[in-house]
């Protein structure tokens, strides 16, 4: 009976959190991320995660996306295991499809992922934490391998192009200023213009990111960069 009582309380709290997140004032970006990280008993659509990936190419939107996502992974009640799992699923999608800043930030927060390797939550005799632990393990392994990250980002780009989902890019003139964002090369979607409506030709992420077909430097996690540059990949951000 005590188990049933606690289970009902957990469900009520989960529903209340979803209702609060839906009711409070929010931007379009916040609404997308909260929708992706709900307690609802179904997964997040790839369409929604692709839209959030696009947001990470804008300076201000990037900060919003990552703030909410990390909150979903830290200090969560065990009963909020769905939110934790969805948060890691979104992070994995951003590592493969989003701005290269997502890769570096994920690595700098890898200690959070490692704590989830021991995540536990049972509903009766059902281990609800096993999916969280396995996803955390997969992410930690992915973030420790530069070559695999490049391969995954290349495959994700090919899939978007194959299915007509070659996402547009953000010009940094709308949020990140006119200078190049140090360390990320031409990491840019090539058509979406953010905020200020400037041209991507002068943007902070250049012209040939993962959503672009142009030649030249394409960032540290791009096959183009790997083939055209003779210098080794800087992996000092590895945890």
ABEGO torsion letter per residue (X at the ends): XAAAAAAAAAAAAAAAAAAAAAABBBBAAAAAAAAAABABBBBBBAAAAAAAAAAAABAAAAAAAAAAAAAAABGBBAAAAAAAAAAAAAAAAAAAABBAAAAAAAAAAAAAAAAAAABBBBBEABBAAAAAAAAAAAAAAAAABAAAAAAAAAAAAAAAAAAGABBBBBBAAAAAEABBBBGAEABBBAABBBGAGBBAAABAAEAABAABABBEBAEAABAAAAAABABBBBAAABX
